[in-house]
Amino acid sequence: MEYKDYYEIMGVARDATQDEIKRSYRKLARKYHPDVSKESDAEERFKALGEAYEVLKDPEKRAAYDQLGANWQGGQDFNAPPDWDAGFEFSGGGFTGGDATDYSDFFESLFGQAHAQGGGRRGGFQARGQDRHAKILVDLEDSFKGATRAISLQVPELTPEGHVTTRTRTLNIKIPRGIREGQKIRLTGQGDPGQGKAPAGDLYLEIDFRPHALYRAEAHDLYLDLPVAPWEAALGATVKVPTPEGVVELKVPAGSAQGKKMRLKGRGIPAKQPGDLYVVLQIALPSADSEQAKKLYQQMQDELNFNPRSRMGVAA
Amino acid sequence: MKESLEIMTGTLIDDDKLFTLADLCRSCSVPAEVINDMIEYGIIEPSGDTAAQWRFAGGCLWRVTTVVRLQRDLEVNLAGAALALDLIEEVHELRRQLKINHM
């Protein structure tokens, strides 16, 4: 297993005072709290921080940890020396903070099962299993058709000897038609197993859409950037528009400006009251890469009195 | 593995799904007093007049569990957690808008 440098994780020197440790912990806890932080590894960092604080805040555990010596590097291969903690008295239950099952093997090898029983705010012998949260990536098309998605979860498990190991578990989840980004699906009893006779926790899956080449989803509405030719926008036209459920025709009114938003009612994500599809016009300029095209641009320049910067008070 | 063959259907938790006080307590693993306090602070707002008639929209589940985590992990009181929650939700909304406008 890997040696954990709790001082490095806590961002303090080895001779830091208990007050310094507490201050640093509070600051980092705010920074990496998974509900607050947008860092993708916030959850792991927060757990590592909780584990480090569990040891460093407790003078007894800290002294025992210090006794391993200062020559270890974080990540280095480590095995606890036999009777390493002889002569140390641990008073009271080990875990007062987070959840014991989240702590590393390193922690467990040092402060082990003997200290894992008592204390623990979630602890107690009859605790309901923890809820688990996971994100699941689906395609926008899945929301129109419904789908089944496989998801793999790392599940902590207690071995008969009382060690915590993880096991990979694969679940096939039905994605209902009309699912929206950010929605959550609850699978009752699919979280962590309870202790004693207590029930298992629940599994919550948050839906994330994989980025789509054409559409952006906002709640149950969709947005589509639709390129149009300058003459289609200027003169009006009927153009073909892709939608998730097939191509439709859209009438672009004469004199449409860049960025004009048009609504295709009920073409968004399906529901009892389906969302809408907003088409945002993007005027695409033909490139002047042929004599013919150059001539036409030249003709517009000569014959149209057009100053795009007239409102800026500068001449053409 | 057998379990990987089975297709599971969950419950969609959104604001169309309504919870009773007992449902919410069970789902969030908190006693009713905690829910009561959160109502007092305007963190969640049930519909219905009496506790027996209260119905909580699905979104309350996230607000309750987030506030519980903030209180436990960051040692903030209920008023502080409520403020943090409002700001967190605003940041999420702004990030979402940013994503939509810049894709």
Interface residues (C-beta under 8 A of the other chain):
Chain A: R26 A29 R30 H33 P34 D35 V36 K38 F46 G50 G98 R121 R128 D131 T148 A150 R169 T170 L171 N172 I173 K174 P176 I179 R180 Q183 K184 I185 R186 L187 T188 Q190 D202 L203 Y204 L205 P211 R216 E218 Y223
Chain B: M1 E3 S4 L5 E6 I7 M8 T9 G10 T11 L12 I13 D14 S27 S29 G58 W62 T65 T66 R69 L70 R72 D73 L74 E75 A84 I88 R95 R96 K99 I100 M103
